[in-house]
Amino acid sequence: MTKGLAELFHPLVWQWFQTRFGKPTPAQEEGWPGLIRRENTLIAAPTGGGKTLSAFFVAINELVTESLEHRLDEGTQILYLSPLRALSNDIKKNLEEPLAEISALLADKGHKFEPIKVGLRTGDTTTYERAKLIKRPPHILVTTPESLFLMLSSPKARATLTSVKTIIIDEIHALARDKRGTHMSLSMEQLHRICKVPPLRIGLSATQRPLDKIASFLVGGLDGERHCTIVDVSKQRDADIDIITPDIPLSAICSMEQWENVYGKIQTLIEEHRSTLIFVNTRYMAERITFQLSEALGEGAIACHHGSLSKQKRLEAEDKLKKGEIKAIVATASLELGIDIGTIDLVCQISSPRSIAGFVQRVGRSGHALGLKPKARIIALTRDELIECMALLRSYREGLVDTIEIPEQPVDILAQHIVSYVSSEDRSPQDVFETFRRSKPYNNLEMKTLEQILGWLSEGLASSSKRGAYLHWDKVNDALRARRNARLSVVTSGGAIPEMNLYRVMQESDMSMVGTVDEEFAIESTKGDIFLLGNHSWQIAGLKGDVLLVKDLHGAPPTIPFWKGEAGGRTYELSGEVSRIRAEADVILSEQSEPDLDGDKDGTIWRDYLNPLEEWINHEFSISPEDARQAAEFLGAQKMALGVLPHQTRIVYERFFDETGGMQLLGPRL
C-alpha cells in the first residue's frame, strides 16, 4: 500500500515524509487517495492517529508541485479552521517547520521555487498583522470560525478568500454539537459562493458518532448535491487505564483529609513519570491543585493552564512541558484538543470529565506518538464519582462514544449571517435563501421563515421603533440593502460564543496581561487582597474600569479566585452507562435474600450479601478489590434503604418532613 501511495506525491515531498515519519498511519493510508482525487472527506481517527497531517500533507504536496512548475497562484489557497486559538497558534508553528525542511530539501536538489507562506488570524492578531494578511495573503491561512466570519464581513478581507481551494476543519466534532458549528457552516456557504472553484472540504474528527451526520454537516448542500467520503479508522487504541481512590473510604463529599491523600498519590505518579498531564473540570480546581502540588514538588516543577490565563502564560506552560523543564501541567479542557505539548507519559483525570468523548480525547493525549500505548489514571473523589468512573472505564473498553446532536435552524445565527451577507453586497431574498439553506442545519428552511426573519431585521423588533433594524428591504424590487450600522454590528456582536462577564488582570508596572477573573470576584475583592492566577501570587493594586491592576508578590499566601458556570453537565450517553451499572447491580442484589442485619455483629451477613455484586464488579471492570468493595457497599446500602436501585427506567422520589413540618420531595439523581 505504501509503495502505491508514494506515486501520489512529488518524489522529494515523499522523501521528506519517509525521513521524518517512516510510514503512514491508517488514517493517512486510507485518506490520501480520495484527497488526491479532491473528494470531500471526513477522517475519523483517535487522538494521535495522524489526522492533521493526513489533510495538510496532500495540500502541501499540491502547493509544492505548483510552485516547482511556476504556476502557484497568489492568494490564500488553503484555509485551516480550528475551534481553539491556541490550537491555531500551534498548527501554524508546526506547519512552518516541515515547510522549511521541504524547502531546504528542494534547494539542495537545485530546484527553483516560490516559498510557501503561512499566515495566522485569530482574536489575538493585531490590527497591523491583519492588514498585512490582506495586503499579502498567505498561501495557507490558519484561523478560527469567528475570524473567518469577520473576514467574510469585510470587503477587502473577503476578496482574499476567493482563491481558496481547500478547507480543513480540525476537531469538527467539537464544533458540530453547538451553535458555533452552525455559525461556521453558514460561513462555509458564504465562502462556497465567492470561491472561483468549489473548495475541497476536509473534516478531521476524533471518535464520534454518528459519522454520517457529521459528514453531511461538513459538506452541506441539498440532498445528494455534495458527496463526502468517510474514512473511519476510529477504533480506540488499547490503553492502560485504572481508577484511583483515596486510602480513606469514600463518602458523599471529599474531605480535606482525603484531598491530602489524593495530593500524595498524584505527587507519586508525577515522580514516577517523565511528563504528566493532569486534567480537571474547572479553572478553580486547576489553580487549587497546581498550588498544592507546587508546595510539595517545588514551584518550578508544575504549571497551570486554562482559558483565563493570558496567551503568553499558556504558551510558556506548553513550551516548558515540551522542553522537559517541568514534570507536569494541570489543565482544563484548554489542552484537551490536539495542541502539541510533546510526548506525555501519563494522563491523570481528577473526577469524571462528565462525557465519554471528553474522556477518550483526554486519554489519547498520552502515548500520542505512533505505536505507543495511552496511559491514564482517573481519580474518583466520592462514592457517586466512583460509579461514574466505572461507567467511563467500561465505555472506553467497549468503544462507546457520545452522540452529537446538531442544532436545527437557530434563528439568531441565521440573522447574523444575513446581515453579514447583505453588508458585503446588495442581495435578493431568493439569493439569501438559496445560499444559506445549503448549510446542513438549514436544509429544511422555508421561504416564509426567512421572510419573517427579514421582517425583523428590516423593521426592528418593536413596531414603535426601528431598534434592531439592520437592513432595508425593498419589496417592490425584491432587494436587500444594509443600513449604516449593519457592518459595525456584525464586527462587534457576531459569533456564537456566550459573552462572559470577565475582568482583565494586568500588571500595574508594565500593563502586561496576566489573565481574566470573574466580574463578581473582581468587584468583591479589595485593594491589598492576594489571589492566585497561573500558580502565581498577585496583590490587587486597584480596579480601573474592567481592568484589575495587580502587583507580583512572589509566593505570598493567596486565595483562589472563582469563575461562575464552569462545570458542564453529564452527557446523555454517560448517564445511560451509569444507569446501566445500577440496573445490573439491582438484578444481582435482587437475586439475594434480603439480609437481616440486626444480629450481624461481625458483618458476615452483610459481606455475604455483597459478595456476588463485588465479584461481578471485579470481573466486569477490572478495578482494585478495595474499590470494588466500596462500590458494592455503596450500591448495596442504597438497595437496602430504598428497596430498589434507581436508574433510567425506575425513578425513585423520596419524601420527608423537615423540622417545621413542611413536606420535602427529593428528585432522582441518576
C-alpha positions in Angstrom: 0.0 0.0 0.0 2.8 2.4 1.0 4.5 1.8 -2.4 1.3 2.8 -4.2 1.0 5.9 -2.0 4.4 7.1 -3.0 3.3 7.5 -6.6 0.6 10.0 -5.5 3.1 12.6 -4.3 6.1 14.6 -5.6 9.2 12.4 -5.1 11.0 14.9 -2.8 7.9 15.6 -0.7 7.5 11.9 -0.2 11.2 11.6 0.6 10.8 14.2 3.3 7.8 12.3 4.8 9.7 9.0 4.9 12.7 10.6 6.5 10.5 12.4 9.1 7.8 9.8 9.9 8.8 6.5 8.3 5.5 5.1 7.3 1.9 6.5 7.2 -0.8 5.9 9.8 -4.0 4.1 8.8 -5.8 7.5 8.6 -3.2 8.6 6.1 -3.2 5.4 4.1 -7.0 5.4 3.7 -7.5 9.2 3.4 -4.8 10.2 0.9 -6.1 8.5 -2.3 -9.5 10.2 -2.0 -8.0 13.6 -1.1 -5.6 13.4 -4.1 -8.8 12.9 -6.2 -10.2 16.0 -4.5 -13.1 14.2 -2.8 -14.7 15.9 0.2 -13.5 13.7 3.1 -14.3 13.2 6.8 -11.4 11.5 8.6 -12.3 10.0 11.9 -9.3 8.7 13.9 -8.3 8.6 17.6 -6.1 11.3 19.1 -2.5 10.7 17.8 -3.8 9.0 14.7 -2.2 11.5 12.2 -5.4 13.2 11.1 -4.0 16.7 10.8 -1.0 15.6 8.7 -3.2 13.4 6.5 -5.0 16.6 5.4 -2.1 19.0 5.3 0.3 16.7 3.5 -1.9 16.5 0.4 -2.4 20.2 0.4 1.3 20.9 0.9 2.2 18.5 -1.9 -0.2 20.3 -4.2 1.3 23.7 -3.4 4.9 22.4 -3.8 4.1 20.9 -7.1 2.5 24.1 -8.4 5.5 26.2 -7.1 8.0 24.0 -8.9 6.0 24.3 -12.1 5.8 28.1 -11.6 2.0 28.1 -11.6 1.5 28.8 -7.9 -1.3 31.5 -7.7 -1.2 34.4 -5.4 -3.7 34.5 -2.6 -4.9 32.1 0.1 -5.4 28.6 -1.2 -5.6 26.5 1.9 -7.9 27.6 4.8 -7.5 25.8 8.1 -10.1 26.2 10.8 -9.8 25.1 14.4 -12.1 25.6 17.4 -9.3 27.0 19.6 -7.0 29.9 19.1 -4.3 28.0 21.0 -4.6 25.1 18.5 -4.4 27.6 15.6 -1.2 29.0 17.0 0.2 25.5 17.5 -0.7 24.4 13.9 1.0 27.5 12.4 4.1 26.7 14.3 4.1 23.1 13.4 3.5 23.9 9.7 6.4 26.3 9.4 8.9 23.6 10.4 8.1 21.0 7.8 7.7 23.7 5.1 11.2 24.9 6.0 12.6 21.3 5.8 10.9 20.6 2.5 12.2 24.0 1.1 15.7 23.1 2.2 15.5 19.7 0.6 14.3 21.2 -2.7 17.0 23.8 -2.6 19.7 21.1 -2.0 18.4 19.4 -5.2 18.8 22.6 -7.2 15.1 23.3 -7.6 13.8 26.9 -8.1 10.5 27.5 -6.4 8.4 30.2 -4.7 8.3 29.8 -0.9 5.0 28.8 0.6 3.8 31.4 3.1 1.7 30.6 6.3 -0.5 33.2 8.0 -2.4 33.2 11.3 -5.5 35.2 12.1 -7.3 34.8 15.5 -8.7 37.1 18.1 -5.2 37.7 19.3 -4.0 39.0 15.9 -3.1 42.7 16.0 -4.6 45.3 13.6 -1.2 45.6 11.9 -0.9 41.9 11.3 -4.4 41.7 9.9 -3.6 44.5 7.5 -0.5 42.5 6.3 -2.7 39.4 5.7 -4.9 41.4 3.4 -2.1 43.2 1.6 0.0 40.0 1.1 -2.3 37.0 1.6 -0.5 33.8 2.7 -0.9 30.6 0.7 -2.1 28.8 3.9 -4.2 30.7 6.4 -4.8 29.3 9.9 -7.8 30.8 11.6 -10.9 30.2 13.7 -14.6 30.1 12.7 -15.2 33.6 14.3 -12.3 35.2 12.5 -13.5 33.7 9.2 -16.9 35.2 9.8 -15.3 38.6 10.3 -13.2 38.3 7.2 -16.3 37.4 5.1 -17.9 40.6 6.5 -15.1 42.8 5.4 -14.9 43.6 1.6 -11.1 43.7 1.5 -10.6 40.5 3.6 -13.4 38.8 1.7 -11.6 39.3 -1.6 -8.5 37.4 -0.3 -10.6 34.3 0.2 -11.9 33.9 -3.4 -8.8 31.8 -4.3 -9.3 29.2 -1.6 -9.2 25.7 -3.0 -9.1 23.6 0.2 -10.8 24.0 3.6 -9.6 21.9 6.5 -11.7 21.8 9.6 -9.9 20.3 12.6 -11.8 18.8 15.6 -15.1 19.2 13.7 -16.9 17.2 16.4 -16.1 20.0 18.9 -17.9 22.5 16.6 -20.8 20.5 15.2 -22.5 20.0 18.6 -23.4 23.6 19.2 -24.2 26.9 17.6 -20.6 27.7 17.0 -20.7 24.9 14.4 -23.9 26.1 12.9 -22.3 29.6 12.6 -19.3 28.1 10.9 -21.5 26.1 8.4 -23.1 29.3 7.3 -19.7 30.9 6.8 -18.7 27.9 4.7 -21.7 28.5 2.4 -20.8 32.2 2.1 -17.3 31.1 1.2 -18.6 28.5 -1.3 -20.4 31.2 -3.2 -17.4 33.5 -3.6 -14.7 31.0 -4.4 -13.6 30.7 -8.0 -13.9 26.9 -7.8 -15.9 24.9 -5.2 -13.3 24.3 -2.4 -12.4 20.8 -1.2 -13.7 20.2 2.3 -11.8 18.1 4.7 -13.1 17.4 8.2 -11.0 15.9 11.0 -12.7 14.3 13.9 -11.9 12.2 16.9 -14.0 9.2 17.8 -17.6 10.5 17.5 -21.0 9.3 16.3 -22.9 9.4 14.1 -20.3 10.0 11.4 -22.8 10.2 8.5 -24.4 13.3 10.2 -21.0 14.9 10.8 -20.1 14.2 7.2 -23.3 15.9 6.0 -22.7 18.8 8.3 -19.2 19.1 6.8 -20.2 19.3 3.1 -23.6 20.9 3.3 -25.7 21.1 0.2 -29.2 19.8 -0.5 -29.9 16.1 -0.6 -27.5 14.3 -2.9 -25.9 17.6 -4.1 -22.5 17.1 -2.5 -20.8 13.8 -1.7 -18.5 13.1 1.3 -16.1 10.1 1.7 -15.9 8.9 5.2 -12.6 7.4 6.4 -13.3 5.7 9.7 -10.2 4.4 11.5 -11.5 5.5 14.8 -11.1 2.2 16.7 -9.9 3.2 20.1 -6.4 2.2 21.0 -5.7 -0.3 23.8 -4.9 1.8 26.8 -3.6 1.3 30.3 -6.5 2.9 32.3 -7.2 2.5 36.0 -9.2 4.1 38.8 -7.5 5.6 41.8 -9.3 6.5 45.1 -8.0 7.9 48.4 -6.9 5.4 51.0 -9.6 6.8 53.3 -13.0 5.3 52.4 -15.1 7.4 50.1 -18.2 9.3 51.2 -20.7 11.8 49.7 -18.1 14.5 49.6 -14.3 14.6 49.5 -12.9 15.7 52.9 -9.7 17.7 53.4 -8.0 14.6 54.8 -8.9 12.7 51.6 -7.6 15.6 49.5 -4.3 15.4 51.3 -4.1 11.7 50.5 -5.0 12.4 46.8 -2.3 15.0 46.5 0.2 12.5 47.8 -0.9 9.9 45.2 -0.7 12.5 42.4 2.8 13.5 43.5 3.9 9.9 43.4 2.5 9.5 39.9 4.3 12.6 38.7 7.6 11.4 40.2 7.2 8.0 38.5 6.8 9.5 35.0 8.8 11.9 32.8 5.8 14.0 31.9 2.3 14.1 33.3 -0.8 15.9 32.1 -3.4 16.4 34.8 -7.0 17.3 33.7 -9.5 19.0 35.9 -13.0 20.2 35.1 -12.8 23.9 36.4 -10.4 26.7 36.4 -10.8 27.0 40.2 -9.7 23.4 40.6 -6.7 23.9 38.2 -5.4 26.7 40.3 -6.0 24.9 43.6 -4.4 21.6 42.6 -1.4 23.4 40.9 -0.8 25.4 44.1 -1.0 22.3 46.4 1.3 20.3 44.2 3.8 23.2 43.9 4.1 23.2 47.7 5.2 19.5 47.5 7.2 19.4 44.2 8.5 22.9 44.1 7.2 25.9 42.2 9.2 25.2 39.1 8.1 21.6 38.7 4.5 22.1 37.7 2.4 24.7 35.7 -1.2 25.7 35.3 -3.1 26.0 32.0 -6.6 27.2 31.4 -8.6 29.7 29.3 -8.5 32.5 31.8 -4.7 32.8 31.6 -3.2 35.1 29.0 -1.9 33.7 25.7 1.7 34.3 26.8 1.2 32.4 30.1 -0.4 29.5 28.3 2.4 29.3 25.7 5.1 29.4 28.4 3.5 26.5 30.2 3.2 24.5 26.9 6.8 25.1 25.9 8.1 24.3 29.4 6.4 20.9 29.4 7.5 20.2 25.8 11.1 21.0 26.6 11.1 19.0 29.8 11.6 22.0 32.1 8.6 21.0 34.2 7.3 17.5 35.0 3.6 18.2 35.0 0.9 20.6 33.9 -2.6 20.9 35.4 -5.2 21.9 32.7 -8.8 22.3 32.0 -10.3 21.4 28.5 -7.8 24.0 27.1 -5.4 21.2 26.4 -8.0 18.6 25.6 -7.7 19.1 21.8 -4.6 18.4 19.7 -2.2 21.1 20.9 1.4 19.9 20.6 2.9 19.7 24.1 5.4 16.9 23.3 5.2 13.3 24.5 3.0 12.8 27.5 3.7 9.6 29.6 0.7 9.8 31.8 -2.7 11.5 31.8 -4.4 12.0 35.2 -8.1 12.9 35.3 -9.3 14.4 38.6 -13.1 13.5 38.9 -15.2 12.4 35.9 -15.0 14.7 32.9 -18.8 14.2 32.6 -18.6 13.0 29.0 -17.3 9.9 27.2 -16.0 11.9 24.3 -14.0 14.2 26.6 -12.6 11.2 28.5 -11.5 9.5 25.2 -9.9 12.7 24.0 -8.0 13.2 27.2 -6.8 9.7 27.5 -5.5 10.0 23.9 -3.2 12.8 24.9 -0.8 10.3 26.3 1.1 7.8 24.2 0.5 10.3 21.4 3.2 9.0 19.1 2.6 6.2 16.6 2.8 2.8 18.3 2.7 4.0 21.9 0.0 2.9 24.3 -2.0 5.6 26.1 -1.8 5.5 29.9 -4.3 7.2 32.2 -5.5 7.3 35.8 -8.8 8.6 36.8 -9.2 9.7 40.4 -12.7 9.3 42.0 -13.3 11.6 44.9 -16.8 10.5 46.1 -18.9 7.3 46.0 -21.1 8.7 43.2 -18.0 9.6 41.2 -16.6 6.0 41.6 -19.7 4.6 39.9 -19.4 7.2 37.1 -15.7 6.5 36.7 -16.5 2.8 36.4 -19.0 3.7 33.6 -16.3 5.7 31.8 -13.9 2.8 32.1 -16.3 0.3 30.5 -17.4 2.8 27.9 -13.8 3.2 26.7 -13.1 -0.5 26.6 -16.4 -1.2 24.7 -15.7 1.7 22.2 -18.9 3.6 23.2 -19.0 7.3 22.4 -21.3 10.3 22.8 -23.8 11.0 20.1 -23.6 14.5 18.6 -26.9 16.4 18.2 -26.5 19.2 15.6 -28.7 22.2 16.4 -31.6 22.7 13.9 -32.2 26.1 12.3 -31.2 28.5 15.1 -32.7 31.8 14.1 -30.2 34.1 15.9 -27.3 32.6 14.0 -29.0 32.9 10.6 -29.9 36.5 11.4 -26.2 37.3 12.0 -25.2 35.8 8.7 -28.0 37.5 6.7 -26.8 40.9 8.0 -23.1 39.9 7.2 -24.0 38.6 3.7 -26.0 41.7 2.8 -23.4 44.1 4.3 -20.8 42.8 1.8 -23.1 43.4 -1.2 -26.8 44.1 -2.0 -28.8 40.8 -2.2 -32.2 39.5 -3.1 -34.2 37.4 -0.6 -34.0 34.5 -3.0 -30.2 34.7 -3.2 -30.1 34.6 0.7 -32.4 31.7 0.7 -30.5 29.6 -1.9 -27.2 30.3 -0.2 -28.0 29.5 3.4 -30.4 26.6 3.0 -27.4 24.6 1.7 -26.0 24.7 5.2 -26.9 21.4 6.7 -28.7 22.8 9.8 -30.9 24.9 7.5 -31.7 22.3 4.8 -35.4 22.5 5.9 -35.6 26.3 6.0 -38.7 27.6 4.4 -39.1 30.9 2.5 -41.8 32.1 4.8 -39.5 31.6 7.8 -36.8 33.6 6.1 -39.2 36.4 5.2 -40.2 36.6 8.8 -36.6 36.9 9.9 -36.0 39.6 7.2 -39.0 41.4 8.5 -37.4 41.6 12.0 -34.1 42.7 10.5 -35.7 45.4 8.4 -38.5 46.7 10.7 -36.9 46.1 14.1 -38.3 44.0 16.9 -40.8 46.6 18.1 -43.5 48.2 15.9 -42.9 51.6 17.5 -39.2 51.7 16.9 -36.6 50.8 14.3 -34.2 49.5 17.0 -32.7 46.2 15.9 -33.2 47.1 12.2 -30.1 46.4 10.2 -31.4 46.1 6.6 -33.5 48.0 4.1 -36.0 45.6 2.3 -37.2 47.0 -1.0 -40.2 44.7 -1.6 -41.1 46.3 -4.9 -37.7 45.5 -6.4 -37.1 42.5 -4.2 -33.8 43.8 -2.9 -32.0 43.9 0.4 -29.5 46.6 1.3 -27.6 47.1 4.5 -28.2 50.1 6.9 -25.3 52.2 8.0 -25.0 50.4 11.4 -25.1 46.8 9.9 -21.4 46.1 9.4 -20.4 47.6 12.7 -22.9 45.4 14.5 -21.6 42.3 12.7 -18.0 43.1 13.7 -18.8 43.9 17.3 -21.6 41.4 18.1 -21.0 38.5 15.8 -20.3 34.9 16.8 -21.9 32.2 19.0 -19.6 32.1 22.0 -21.5 33.3 25.0 -20.2 36.6 26.4 -18.7 36.2 29.8 -18.5 38.9 32.5 -14.8 38.8 32.8 -12.3 41.4 34.1 -8.8 41.5 32.7 -6.0 41.2 35.1 -2.9 43.3 34.2 0.4 44.1 35.9 0.4 47.6 37.2 4.1 48.0 36.4 4.0 47.4 32.6 0.3 46.7 31.9 1.1 43.2 30.6 -1.8 40.8 30.5 -1.9 38.1 33.2 -5.4 36.6 32.6 -9.0 37.2 33.5 -11.2 36.7 36.5 -15.0 36.7 37.1 -16.6 40.1 37.3 -18.1 39.3 40.8 -14.7 38.2 42.1 -13.1 41.4 40.8 -15.7 43.7 42.3 -15.9 42.0 45.7 -12.1 42.0 46.1 -10.4 44.9 47.8 -7.1 46.7 47.4 -4.4 44.7 49.0 -6.1 41.3 48.6 -3.8 38.5 47.4 -5.0 35.9 44.9 -3.7 33.0 42.8 -3.6 33.1 39.0 -1.4 30.9 36.9 0.1 29.4 40.1 1.4 32.8 40.9 0.5 35.2 43.8 -0.8 38.6 42.8 -1.8 41.5 45.0 -4.6 43.8 43.9 -3.4 47.4 43.4 -6.8 48.7 42.2 -9.7 48.4 39.8 -9.8 50.6 36.8 -12.9 50.1 34.6 -12.9 46.4 33.7 -9.2 46.0 34.4 -7.9 44.6 37.7 -4.4 46.0 38.3 -2.1 43.7 40.3 1.5 43.5 41.7 3.7 40.4 41.7 4.0 39.2 45.2 6.4 36.2 44.6 4.8 33.4 46.5 2.8 35.1 49.3 -0.1 33.0 50.7 -3.0 33.6 48.3 -6.8 32.9 48.0 -8.1 31.2 44.8 -10.4 33.2 42.5 -13.7 31.8 41.3 -15.4 31.7 37.9 -19.1 31.0 37.6 -20.8 28.5 35.3 -17.7 26.3 34.7 -18.6 22.7 35.3 -20.6 21.1 32.4 -23.4 18.6 32.8 -23.2 14.9 32.2 -23.9 13.7 28.7 -26.9 11.5 28.0 -24.8 8.6 26.9 -22.6 8.6 30.1 -25.8 8.9 32.2 -27.1 5.8 30.4 -24.0 3.9 31.3 -24.2 4.9 34.9 -27.9 3.8 34.9 -26.8 0.5 33.2 -24.5 -0.2 36.1 -27.2 0.5 38.6 -29.7 -1.7 36.8 -27.3 -4.6 36.6 -26.4 -4.2 40.2 -30.1 -4.2 41.1 -30.6 -7.5 39.4 -27.7 -9.1 41.2 -28.7 -7.9 44.6 -32.4 -8.8 44.0 -31.3 -12.5 43.5 -30.0 -12.5 47.1 -32.3 -12.9 50.1 -32.7 -9.6 52.0 -30.2 -9.8 54.9 -31.3 -9.4 58.5 -28.5 -7.2 59.8 -29.8 -6.8 63.4 -27.7 -9.7 64.6 -24.8 -9.3 62.2 -22.2 -8.3 64.9 -19.1 -9.2 62.8 -20.5 -8.1 59.4 -20.5 -11.6 57.9 -24.1 -11.5 56.7 -23.5 -8.1 55.1 -20.4 -9.3 53.3 -22.2 -12.5 52.1 -25.0 -10.3 50.7 -22.5 -8.1 48.8 -20.1 -10.9 47.6 -21.9 -11.7 44.3 -22.0 -7.9 43.4 -18.4 -7.4 44.4 -17.3 -10.4 42.3 -19.2 -9.0 39.3 -17.7 -5.6 39.6 -14.2 -7.1 39.9 -14.8 -9.2 36.7 -16.6 -6.5 34.7 -14.4 -3.5 35.4 -11.1 -4.9 36.5 -10.6 -2.4 39.3 -8.8 -2.9 42.6 -10.6 -5.1 45.1 -10.8 -2.2 47.6 -12.6 0.0 45.0 -14.9 -2.9 44.0 -15.8 -3.4 47.7 -16.5 0.4 48.1 -18.7 0.4 45.0 -20.6 -2.7 46.2 -21.2 -1.3 49.6 -22.5 2.0 48.2 -24.9 0.2 45.8 -25.9 -2.3 48.5 -26.7 0.3 51.1 -28.9 2.1 48.6 -30.7 -1.1 47.8 -31.3 -1.8 51.5 -32.5 1.7 52.2 -34.9 2.1 49.2 -35.7 -1.5 48.2 -34.6 -0.7 44.7 -31.7 0.9 42.9 -32.8 4.0 40.9 -32.0 4.0 37.2 -33.4 5.5 34.0 -36.4 3.1 33.8 -37.0 3.1 37.5 -37.2 6.5 39.1 -37.5 7.0 42.8 -38.7 10.1 44.6 -38.0 10.4 48.4 -40.4 12.3 50.7 -39.6 13.6 54.1 -40.7 16.2 56.6 -38.3 19.0 57.8 -38.1 20.4 61.3 -41.0 22.8 60.7 -43.3 20.0 59.5 -43.1 21.0 55.8 -43.0 18.2 53.3 -39.9 18.0 51.1 -39.6 15.9 47.9 -36.2 14.8 46.6 -36.0 14.1 42.9 -33.7 11.5 41.3 -30.0 11.9 40.6 -29.1 9.2 38.1 
